[in-house]
Structure formats: structure tokens, C-alpha cells
């Protein structure tokens, strides 16, 4: 019986293989999409923690349920002013941004 050894790779190495090294156009596109995904999930989780529906959140921050749904599912085109309003008025939080190189 031959024993098969599986080679484990890090997630970073997997991303390098699938999308190219950091700084390449393909990798940058992936990174931007992933950040948008994380933002949408964060908003959805905060909303659910507070027991709100998408419609209730939309009413609190002056937008529509459809827009909240779109943000939660793909936040790539959200305006900063809208994000700030959702976080502060809708969810009662504060938004902090950080820029890294």
C-alpha cells in the first residue's frame, strides 16, 4: 500500500497561485472584491445582532431595503457617506478607517 502524502500550502501561497502575487492586476481585483465581501458580511452581522430586518435598517438610515440587500451581498459600490450613515444612524456605531501600504 502506497502512502500518499499531501502537500499543505498556506492560504497566501494559494492566493499567489490562483490570482498572482500582490500588486498584480489580477490579485488587486481579487483583494478589492474580498474587502467588499467582508464589508457586506460585517453590516449584515451587525444588523442581525441588533435583531433588525433589512427594511428596519433602511428606514433608520434613510435608504431602501433593496439597497441594504445589495450592500450586504456586494458592497463594492457603496459611497462612503452612505456607509457612515448606515453605521452611525442605522447601527449606532462609529466608523474608523485605516490606510495601509
Secondary structure, 3 states (H helix, E strand, C coil): CCCCCCCCCCHHHHHHHHHCCCCCHHHHHHHHHHHHHHHHHHHHHHHHHCCCCHHHHHHHHCCCHHHHHHHHHCHHHCCHHHHHHHHHHHCCCCCCCCCCC
